[in-house]
């Protein structure tokens, strides 16, 4: 006789997980009355009380009031170790005095000059000197805009229309391709094809199948919002070989991964794209984006040539970003600093995985260098996936437990180290991970 699903015994682990999460939410709410009030008032004039989706979570997001170094204070006076790092944009922390001085000096000379300046050429030279694939570069206001213009440039250069992207990828607010649902109404209406991340044969076949309809392939050397999943060298090399064969351009979205060495992942791996996009930290925390590549490709934007493609943007070369960027890349984040940050993150991720393994949990941290992300399933994890309800609950519980321990990270669990984060801060995070694994072991999945 077949048992009815209604008669099946309920998994006590799931029931306990739900109860633990309810308790964690209640403790979160009780500790943050001012954040709750800020959210309630904002909902009257903003849909969801929010203007940046990645910062939205229920029951309401914590409102921060100030930061210094790698420390944050919220509206209720609670103090946190900042390991969110503004989703990699906050590389220099909240109070790097050299950047503050550069911004103050720029402001003192006038904000909106409506003219070119010397600093933009200097910053461009710094970027071209660091990244092997970049002969020339242009600036935008964000990584999203950088990817928009890079794809436009690729279509203009090749005379082709279609783009190949990867399921689970993210290339800005209008190019978001979550696993299982890559088509979104917010995406720009560009003809897109999709392939699976870290599938060299499948991606190469998709590129060859597209043939001369394909203008470009855009790929993150490590998927960021997809869960800090690094690309294999074999996968990226397959993209390089297939695009060279068919005449499509290969675009590396290094908005996040450019921090992983002095010349980004392209230099670390020795694989050269035709174009690269940048953003996040490069202007020291000011708004920033950039796209660059081979001189012959970038020439489509050369105003000295008839029929050049336009590239507008009131704040592309704003004086604050240009001044701060020169100091950030020219004086602070050099080759030694980039390598030290990378190695610090590698050590931290290995230690996190050792803790999960010691406790016998199906919990695995992926990432590269100073970026890492927990997954509540066994590793290795080499491709994006659709998380189960239980996995999402464990992720939420991890987030609330970290906040309760005074550690602020991304809601999805991502950690992005900033330069002020040292050994003591890493040890504090490891202690919190240890406590989470020990205390929550009864409701987490066993290895």
Helices and strands as residue ranges (DSSP letters): H 12-30, H 33-43, G 47-49, G 53-55, E 64-68, E 71-74, E 79-82, G 85-88, H 97-108, H 118-130, E 136-140, H 143-158, E 162-166, E 192-195, H 200-210, G 211-213, E 214-219, E 222-223, E 229-230, H 233-246, E 249-253, G 257-260, H 264-269, E 275-279, G 280-283, E 289-293, H 295-298, G 299-301, H 319-327, I 328-332, H 335-358, E 364-368, E 371-375, H 389-404, E 407-408, E 415-416, H 423-440, G 441-443
